[in-house]
Amino acid sequence: MKLLSVNVGKPRPNPWKRLSATGIDKQPVHGPVSVVAPGPKGTGAVGLVGDRVYDVKHHGGSEQAVYAYTREDLDGWQTELGRPLAGGVFGDNLTTLGLDVNGALIGERWRIGPQVVLEVSCPRIPCATFQGWLEREGWIKRFTQAALPGAYLRVIEPGEIRAGDPVEIVHRPDHDVSVALVFRAMTLEPELLPRLLVADALPEESRELARRRTTT
């Protein structure tokens, strides 16, 4: 299990939302990248130094500090979309190889290289910017059906990472709530929401949604 690339965004115009820019265009960085805890959502700060988000209401902050997607799933989408998909094109900060990102458990921790530890927080939910960026009509629906969302991660131990770093799973919690399960529960299968409450590391807004479902 390793990092194939570490990807940082550069601002581009965002005609798909009422925002001045988007940071979805992530490009691989050559050399080390510093990883830090960004603090609460609302400032645009994320976990990789040099990157940021512009939809500060919905993205960024400690619960969505770093976004990981697998090379294997990008390869599958390449075949379906009929075009090459470089690491970072989905807005992923980390393009991984050999790591089951969607099967990762909420609260699972990864050590990347000698310093950095990240914790799996929640899945990515597709938005209009993602669909517009890929220039694919119906992309939100198709991405949702596939339930291969990739994972957002918290920064537990900061440091530096770079392409080629090994990834090691150093902790797996004692439950079965995976990234893919949370995604399915929050999109097409809300009947799964009560199952999420055993995952203490799930962001509070998601846990609250699950609690409301359980009491209704």
C-alpha positions as CSV (number, residue, x, y, z in Angstrom):
1,M,0.0,0.0,0.0
2,K,1.5,3.3,-1.0
3,L,0.9,6.8,-2.3
4,L,1.2,7.2,-6.0
5,S,0.9,11.0,-5.9
6,V,0.2,13.9,-3.5
7,N,-2.0,16.5,-5.2
8,V,-2.5,20.1,-4.4
9,G,-5.1,22.4,-6.1
10,K,-4.8,25.6,-7.9
11,P,-7.7,28.0,-8.1
12,R,-9.9,27.9,-11.2
13,P,-13.1,29.8,-12.1
14,N,-16.2,28.0,-10.9
15,P,-19.1,28.5,-13.3
16,W,-21.1,25.6,-11.7
17,K,-21.7,27.3,-8.3
18,R,-22.2,30.9,-7.2
19,L,-18.5,31.0,-6.1
20,S,-15.6,32.9,-7.5
21,A,-13.3,29.8,-7.7
22,T,-12.8,26.1,-7.1
23,G,-9.8,24.1,-5.9
24,I,-10.9,20.9,-7.5
25,D,-8.1,21.0,-10.0
26,K,-5.4,19.1,-8.1
27,Q,-2.0,18.5,-9.6
28,P,0.8,16.1,-8.4
29,V,3.5,17.7,-6.3
30,H,7.1,16.7,-6.7
31,G,8.9,16.5,-3.4
32,P,7.6,16.7,0.2
33,V,4.3,18.3,1.2
34,S,3.5,19.4,4.7
35,V,0.4,18.1,6.3
36,V,-1.2,20.1,9.2
37,A,-4.5,20.1,11.1
38,P,-6.5,22.9,9.5
39,G,-8.9,23.7,12.3
40,P,-12.7,24.2,12.0
41,K,-14.6,24.4,8.8
42,G,-15.3,27.9,7.4
43,T,-11.9,29.4,6.6
44,G,-11.0,27.4,3.5
45,A,-8.1,25.7,5.2
46,V,-7.4,22.0,4.5
47,G,-4.7,19.6,5.6
48,L,-2.1,20.0,2.8
49,V,0.0,23.2,2.9
50,G,-0.5,25.1,-0.4
51,D,-4.0,23.8,-0.9
52,R,-7.4,25.3,0.0
53,V,-11.2,25.1,-0.7
54,Y,-13.4,27.9,-1.8
55,D,-16.9,26.5,-0.9
56,V,-16.1,27.0,2.8
57,K,-19.6,26.1,3.9
58,H,-19.4,22.5,2.6
59,H,-15.7,21.7,2.4
60,G,-12.5,21.9,4.3
61,G,-11.8,22.0,8.0
62,S,-10.6,19.3,10.4
63,E,-13.2,16.7,9.4
64,Q,-12.4,17.0,5.7
65,A,-8.7,17.9,5.9
66,V,-7.4,15.4,3.3
67,Y,-9.3,13.5,0.5
68,A,-8.0,10.1,-0.7
69,Y,-9.0,8.2,-3.8
70,T,-7.6,4.9,-5.2
71,R,-5.8,4.4,-8.5
72,E,-7.7,1.2,-8.9
73,D,-11.1,3.0,-8.9
74,L,-9.8,5.8,-11.2
75,D,-8.8,3.0,-13.6
76,G,-12.3,1.7,-13.5
77,W,-13.7,5.2,-14.2
78,Q,-11.2,5.6,-17.1
79,T,-12.7,2.6,-18.8
80,E,-16.3,3.8,-18.3
81,L,-15.7,7.4,-19.2
82,G,-13.3,6.6,-22.1
83,R,-10.6,9.0,-21.2
84,P,-7.5,9.1,-19.1
85,L,-7.9,10.2,-15.5
86,A,-4.7,11.4,-13.8
87,G,-4.3,11.4,-10.0
88,G,-5.9,14.5,-8.6
89,V,-8.6,14.9,-11.3
90,F,-11.3,13.9,-8.8
91,G,-10.0,16.5,-6.4
92,D,-8.1,13.9,-4.5
93,N,-5.2,15.0,-2.4
94,L,-3.9,11.4,-2.1
95,T,-4.0,9.0,-5.0
96,T,-3.3,5.6,-3.4
97,L,-2.4,2.1,-4.7
98,G,-3.3,-1.2,-2.9
99,L,-5.4,0.5,-0.2
100,D,-9.2,-0.3,0.2
101,V,-10.2,3.3,0.7
102,N,-14.0,2.7,0.4
103,G,-13.8,-0.4,2.6
104,A,-11.9,1.5,5.3
105,L,-13.7,1.9,8.6
106,I,-14.7,5.2,10.1
107,G,-12.0,5.9,12.7
108,E,-9.4,3.7,11.0
109,R,-5.9,5.3,11.1
110,W,-3.2,5.3,8.5
111,R,0.4,6.0,8.9
112,I,1.8,7.6,5.7
113,G,5.6,7.7,5.6
114,P,7.6,8.1,8.8
115,Q,5.6,11.0,10.3
116,V,2.0,11.5,9.3
117,V,-1.1,9.7,10.8
118,L,-4.5,10.3,9.3
119,E,-7.9,9.1,10.5
120,V,-10.8,8.1,8.2
121,S,-13.7,10.5,8.8
122,C,-16.4,10.3,6.2
123,P,-17.1,9.8,2.5
124,R,-17.1,12.5,-0.2
125,I,-20.6,13.5,-1.4
126,P,-20.6,14.6,-5.1
127,C,-21.6,18.1,-5.9
128,A,-22.3,20.3,-9.0
129,T,-18.7,21.5,-9.2
130,F,-17.5,17.8,-9.5
131,Q,-20.1,17.1,-12.3
132,G,-19.2,20.3,-14.1
133,W,-15.5,19.8,-13.8
134,L,-15.7,16.3,-15.4
135,E,-18.1,17.7,-18.1
136,R,-20.3,14.6,-17.7
137,E,-24.1,15.0,-17.7
138,G,-25.6,12.8,-15.0
139,W,-22.3,12.4,-13.2
140,I,-23.7,13.0,-9.7
141,K,-26.2,10.2,-10.2
142,R,-23.7,7.8,-11.7
143,F,-21.1,8.4,-9.0
144,T,-23.7,8.0,-6.3
145,Q,-24.9,4.7,-7.8
146,A,-21.4,3.3,-7.9
147,A,-20.8,4.0,-4.2
148,L,-17.1,4.5,-4.7
149,P,-16.8,7.9,-3.0
150,G,-13.3,8.0,-1.6
151,A,-12.6,9.1,1.9
152,Y,-12.0,12.3,3.8
153,L,-9.4,12.1,6.6
154,R,-8.5,14.0,9.7
155,V,-4.9,14.9,10.6
156,I,-3.9,13.1,13.8
157,E,-0.1,13.5,13.6
158,P,1.2,16.2,11.2
159,G,4.4,16.0,9.2
160,E,5.6,15.6,5.6
161,I,4.5,13.1,3.0
162,R,5.5,12.6,-0.6
163,A,4.7,10.3,-3.6
164,G,6.0,6.8,-3.0
165,D,5.5,6.8,0.7
166,P,4.2,3.6,2.2
167,V,0.8,3.5,3.8
168,E,0.2,1.3,6.9
169,I,-3.1,0.7,8.7
170,V,-2.2,1.2,12.3
171,H,-5.6,1.1,13.9
172,R,-9.0,-0.4,13.0
173,P,-12.0,0.2,15.2
174,D,-14.3,-2.5,16.5
175,H,-17.3,-1.9,14.2
176,D,-18.3,-2.5,10.6
177,V,-19.1,1.0,9.5
178,S,-17.1,1.6,6.3
179,V,-16.8,4.6,4.1
180,A,-19.0,3.0,1.5
181,L,-21.7,2.1,4.0
182,V,-21.8,5.7,5.3
183,F,-22.1,6.9,1.7
184,R,-24.9,4.5,0.9
185,A,-26.8,5.5,4.1
186,M,-26.5,9.2,3.3
187,T,-27.6,8.9,-0.3
188,L,-29.7,6.1,-1.7
189,E,-30.2,3.8,1.3
190,P,-31.3,6.0,4.3
191,E,-32.6,2.9,6.1
192,L,-29.0,2.2,6.9
193,L,-28.6,5.4,8.9
194,P,-29.2,3.8,12.3
195,R,-26.2,1.5,11.8
196,L,-23.8,4.5,11.7
197,L,-24.2,5.4,15.4
198,V,-21.7,2.9,16.5
199,A,-19.0,4.8,14.6
200,D,-17.9,7.4,17.2
201,A,-15.4,9.0,14.8
202,L,-18.1,9.9,12.3
203,P,-18.6,13.7,12.1
204,E,-21.3,15.0,14.4
205,E,-23.5,16.3,11.7
206,S,-23.7,12.8,10.2
207,R,-24.3,11.2,13.6
208,E,-27.1,13.7,14.2
209,L,-28.7,12.7,10.9
210,A,-28.5,9.0,12.0
211,R,-30.0,9.9,15.4
212,R,-33.0,11.6,13.8
213,R,-33.6,8.6,11.6
214,T,-33.4,6.3,14.6
215,T,-36.0,8.2,16.6
216,T,-38.5,8.6,13.7
